[in-house]
Amino acid sequence: PYAIWMMIVLALVIAYIARRLPFGRQVYAIGDNERAAELSGVKVKQVKIWVYTLSGFCAAIAGIVVSSQLVASHPANGTSFEMNAIAAVVLGGTSLAGGRGTILGTLVGAFVIGFLADGLIMMGVSEFWQMVIKGIVIIIAVIIDQMQNRMQQKAAVVAQKALIEEGAEAKS
């Protein structure tokens, strides 16, 4: 299964870039707060161009793999792949607001979506309802992500208030 080996190699390369190289940290910084990244010296437009280029490269690889597996090509091939990709990324823990996520989490999310799709096919669920179910999974994952963000913000506010109160007590 050369596609699996290609996925593993590509995931390792991207994980290395994301964690170890300045480019990866810049991508996370832009995703977290674009204006703050720009003020800290990140060339936002240049990094975005490279991210879109990398995304196009990965889409081309996926297209080649799908075409080689089908031994044919048609413009409509892969029309629902974007839904699967979004679902995998969100289920893997990547925030749609940006600044948070891992390659390993995305791979786990992809496996979950793959198992879900296979299970729905084995149960005889129509393709329309499969898309609806995947959409519901995405909505639930986004709601959970937003709840986590709010809880983290509240915890940060509480911690900041405690620090301020500690500082005030130390001065008196």
N, C-alpha and C positions, 0 to 999 in steps of 0.2 A: 504493500500500500504506500506508493510514493507520495500520495497526497498527505498522509499522516506525517511522514518524515519531513515534508516541506513545511507543514504547519509547525512542527516542533522546532525546526531550525529557525523559521521566521519568528516564532514566539520568543525564542531565546535571544535572537538578535534585537528584537524590539524591546524586550525586557531589559537587556543590557543598556540600550540607548536611553531608555526611560529612567533607569536608576543610576547609571554611572556617568553619563555624559552631560555636559552643560546644556546641550540641546534639549534633552529630556526634561531637565529641571525647568528650562524656559517654557516648554510646552505646558507643564503643570502650572507654572506661575501665570501664564496667559489665561489658562482655563479658570484659575481661581479668581484673578482680578486683573483684567487686561490693562487698566489704567495704572495700577500699582507696578505691574511688570514693566510698562513703558517708562515710568518714572525711575525705576531702578536700573535702567540702561538696556533693557532687552529690546532688540529690533523686532517689534511685534509683526510688522508687515512681512519681513523676510522670513521669520519663523513660520508664520501662517502659510506662506507660499510653499515652504519645505514640507509642512504637514499635509497640505493638499496634494503635493506631488507624491509623497509617501502613500497617502490614501489611494491615489490613482494607481500607483504601482501595485499595491495589494489587491485592488479590484481587478486589475489586469491578470494577476496571477490566479485569482479565483476564477475568472472567466476562462482562462486557459485550462485549468484543472477540470472545470465542469464540462467544457467542450471535449476534452480528451476522454472523460468518462462516458459521455453520451455518444462519442464518435460522430458528432454532428454539431452544428451551430445554428442558432436562430436568434434574432433580436429579442424575442420574448423569453428566452431562457433566463432564469434567475429573477423573474419579476417580483417575487415575494422575498427575495434574499434580504432586502433592506429591513423588513419587519423582523426577520430572524436575527439580523445583526444588532439592531437596536435592543431587542429583547435580551439577547445574550449579554450585551454590554451592561445594561441596567441591572439584570439579575446578578451579574458578576460583581456588583458593588460600585460601579462607576457612577458618579453623580452627573446628572444632565446639566447641573449648574456649573460643572467644571471643577478642576483642581483636585479631584480625588478618583482613584481607580487603579487597578493593577492588571497586568497581562494575565496572570494566573487566575484572577477572579473572572476575567472575560472568558477564558478557556472553560472554567467551571460552568459559567452561565451558558456557553455554547453547548456543552454536554447536556445540561438540563433541558435546554430548548430542543436539542436533538432527540433526547429520550421522550420528551413530551410529544413532539411531532410523530415519532415512530409509534408511540402508544395510541395516539389519536387515529393514525392510519390503521393500525391493527384492530381498533374498535369500530372501524368503518365510519368514522365521522367525516362529513363532507368537507371539502376544502374551504368553503365559505365559513363554516363554524370553526374550523381550525384557526383561521385568521382572527375570528372574533375572540376565541379563547386566548390566543397569543396577545391580542390587544388588551384583554383584561389582565393578563399576567403583567404586561408592561405598566398598565395603570396602577396596579397594586404595588409594583416595585417602586414606581415614582412616588406614590403616596408614602410608602415606608421611608424612602430616601428623604423626602421633605420633612417627615416627622423627626428623623434623626438629625437633620440640619437644625431644626427648631430646638430640639433638646440640647444640642451642642452649644447653640447660641445662648440659651438660658443658663447653662452651666458656666459658660464664659462670663456672663454678666454677674452671676452669683460670686464667682471667684474674684472678679474685679472689684466688686463691692466689699468683699472680705479683705482684700489687700488695701483698699482705701481706708476701711475702718481700722485696720491694724496700724497703718501709717498715722492716722489721726490719734490713736491711743498712744503710740510711741512718742509723739510730739508733746503730749500733755503730761 
